[in-house]
């Protein structure tokens, strides 16, 4: 599994906006969940693996909501401001291509 730093900039931006909770289970597996997206949880052998998997699942759930015209979690309400966020952070337009 890739770490957070290895994610491409748009994915890293989305992942940073979502609150991800992790916990170690009694059997030493890690569980990660995104409380803003009910049912979005994943297990991994490490904290990083569980986080990586739950980010991928969260992105799929968000894409599904967008495709179906459903509301996004309030954490992502600023997504319509994406170009402004890029400008604020001094990111070149090419960094998101």
C-alpha atoms as one frame of an Amber mdcrd trajectory, in Angstrom:
protein
   0.000   0.000   0.000   1.145   3.510  -0.728   1.589   6.103   1.961  -0.173
   9.458   2.112   2.805  11.320   0.630   2.800   9.039  -2.430  -0.786   9.971
  -3.355  -1.246  12.302  -6.321  -2.083  15.917  -5.369  -5.879  15.783  -5.953
  -6.180  12.552  -3.976  -3.984  13.930  -1.198  -6.159  17.087  -1.116  -9.368
  15.061  -0.761  -7.879  12.699   1.802  -6.691  15.629   3.912 -10.232  17.023
   4.009 -11.734  13.800   5.372 -11.494  12.823   9.022 -10.228   9.258   9.217
 -10.436   7.312  12.447  -8.262   4.276  13.102  -8.191   1.718  15.851  -6.234
  -1.451  16.519  -8.437  -4.508  16.965  -7.822  -7.262  19.526  -6.501  -9.534
  16.749  -3.847  -6.881  15.817  -5.606  -5.826  12.619  -6.201  -2.125  12.082
  -9.579  -0.704  11.136  -9.980   2.688   9.513 -13.249   4.504   8.906 -14.545
   7.786   7.530 -17.386   8.792   9.874 -18.779  11.289   7.341 -19.380   8.431
   4.895 -21.390   5.718   6.665 -20.194   2.234   5.796 -16.800   3.399   4.547
 -14.389   1.314   6.600 -11.514  -1.009   5.857  -9.107  -3.325   7.602  -5.346
  -3.555   7.182  -2.374  -5.228   8.807  -0.942  -1.795   9.624  -2.409   1.613
  10.356  -1.029   2.920   7.037  -2.541   0.042   5.066  -5.970   0.515   6.648
  -5.815   4.271   5.970  -4.751   3.750   2.372  -7.584   1.296   1.756 -10.214
   3.511   3.395  -9.079   6.530   1.359  -9.525   4.523  -1.848 -12.968   3.366
  -0.705 -13.962   6.903   0.331 -12.998   8.234  -3.090 -15.159   5.563  -4.731
 -18.088   6.456  -2.453 -17.659  10.164  -3.217 -17.527   9.482  -6.975 -20.696
   7.413  -6.692 -22.469  10.238  -4.868 -21.375  12.779  -7.481 -22.511  10.522
 -10.341 -25.925  10.092  -8.694 -26.356  13.754  -7.769 -26.296  12.990  -4.043
 -25.042  15.394  -1.392 -21.405  15.237  -0.334 -20.285  15.218   3.309 -19.914
  18.692   4.817 -16.125  18.129   4.977 -16.134  18.321   1.177 -18.479  21.274
   0.862 -15.536  23.418  -0.259 -14.798  21.240  -3.271 -16.525  23.797  -5.501
 -13.761  26.134  -4.354 -10.984  23.825  -5.638  -9.404  26.394  -8.055  -9.403
  29.000  -5.277  -7.779  26.524  -2.903  -5.037  25.844  -5.462  -4.370  29.560
  -5.852  -4.281  30.070  -2.077  -1.681  27.371  -1.676   0.370  28.663  -4.611
  -0.059  25.456  -6.573   0.420  25.621 -10.314  -2.519  24.486 -12.421  -0.306
  21.766 -13.887   0.163  20.188 -10.439  -3.384  18.824 -10.645  -3.148  17.306
 -14.118
